[in-house]
Amino acid sequence: MLPIDLEHADRMGKAIETALALTVQFGAKLTIVGVTSELPGVSAHNPAEFEEKLSALAQRLGEGLPHGAQSKTYVAHDPTAQLDAILLDAVKDVEADLVVMASHIPNALNAIWPSHGGKMASHADISVFVVR
């Protein structure tokens, strides 16, 4: 499973490359997961448009992969507050056995707001590969 923030997908290159490499090396299935709001945002005007864009990204990334790539969109009232719980549920929903996700460079704010990757790594029942 590869969580993607469509607003920042252009800065997630290392995580995307890592997920693609692991998918090829192990003949795995790749599911790209995205979380959006019902309200218009930077990456999409509505959940349907978000799902379309996420699906197109999965199609593009899945070219040449053994099983292609799928996408799964989740809609949340407050994606920022609900992201960790949604991603933990998505692990079970898509039957993932590994999560590859991008991280940010740690800073002092991590004491107040922990990273999503750190939260996933400490709460998921499966392995989480956090790529910086």
SEMIVO-638614 format. One line per 8 residues: number of its first residue (from 1); for each residue y, z, x of C-alpha. Coordinates in steps of 0.001 Angstrom, whole numbers, plus 500000, padded with zeros to 6 digits. Layout:
BEGIN
NUM) Y:Z:X  ...
***
This chain:
BEGIN
1) 500000:500000:500000  503441:499038:501284  506398:500662:499497  509405:498332:499601  513038:499024:498839  514290:495550:497876  517843:496599:498675  516832:497262:502291
9) 513867:494888:502725  515691:493067:505513  515628:496291:507579  511948:497010:506972  510619:494351:509333  508502:496630:511544  506783:498278:508592  506140:494899:506954
17) 504777:493441:510211  502534:496482:510695  501151:496259:507152  500490:492531:507532  498762:493011:510899  496522:495769:509536  495723:493689:506461  494607:490764:508627
25) 492753:492901:511176  490725:494783:508580  490530:492162:505820  492257:494587:503479  494056:494042:500201  497842:494467:500351  499769:495899:497409  503544:496018:497638
33) 505062:498777:495520  508665:499014:494382  510563:501528:492276  513600:500567:490224  515866:501940:487539  516399:500652:484031  520082:500247:484935  521545:497291:486845
41) 521463:497777:490602  522182:495976:493839  518735:494369:494066  518271:493457:490378  520046:493544:487041  517037:494903:485149  513385:495886:485679  512113:492396:484778
49) 514282:490777:487452  513210:493450:489956  509553:492769:489169  510139:489031:489605  511750:489541:493015  509037:491969:494153  506332:489544:493014  508017:486675:494887
57) 508128:488813:498032  504430:489636:497638  503625:485923:497207  505567:485058:500352  504085:487883:502442  500589:487222:501113  500433:483652:502390  497656:483485:504951
65) 496275:486957:504181  492565:487240:503378  493230:488487:499818  496880:487548:499419  499254:490297:498301  499943:491872:494954  502964:493734:493711  503375:496700:491404
73) 506725:497753:489944  507482:501238:488675  510528:502026:486530  512141:505444:486869  515065:507132:485168  516286:508356:488588  514450:506505:491376  516011:508613:494145
81) 514834:511897:492641  511484:510597:491404  510497:508330:494303  508111:510679:496096  506184:511595:492936  505993:507955:491838  504695:506812:495229  502084:509574:495265
89) 500942:508460:491800  500991:504806:492920  498494:505609:495691  495947:506512:493027  497047:503783:490621  496547:500941:493122  493551:502673:494739  495145:502573:498179
97) 493355:503922:501222  496378:503632:503537  500143:503674:503034  502334:501877:505552  505968:502728:505076  509261:502460:506876  511132:505516:508028  514644:506194:509166
105) 515838:507786:512388  515787:511555:511774  519069:513437:511640  520458:516839:510664  520343:516000:506937  516532:516056:507104  516766:519844:506878  518288:519414:503414
113) 516677:516169:502238  513319:515490:503857  512275:511897:504453  510148:510047:501938  507677:509118:504684  507334:512741:505744  506797:513831:502167  504140:511154:501661
121) 502388:512071:504911  502230:515739:503998  501242:515347:500330  499106:512188:500068  495316:512452:500017  495064:509356:502218  496448:508302:505596  500121:507440:505818
129) 501411:505289:508672  505141:505888:508994  506807:503144:511032  510168:503798:512638
***
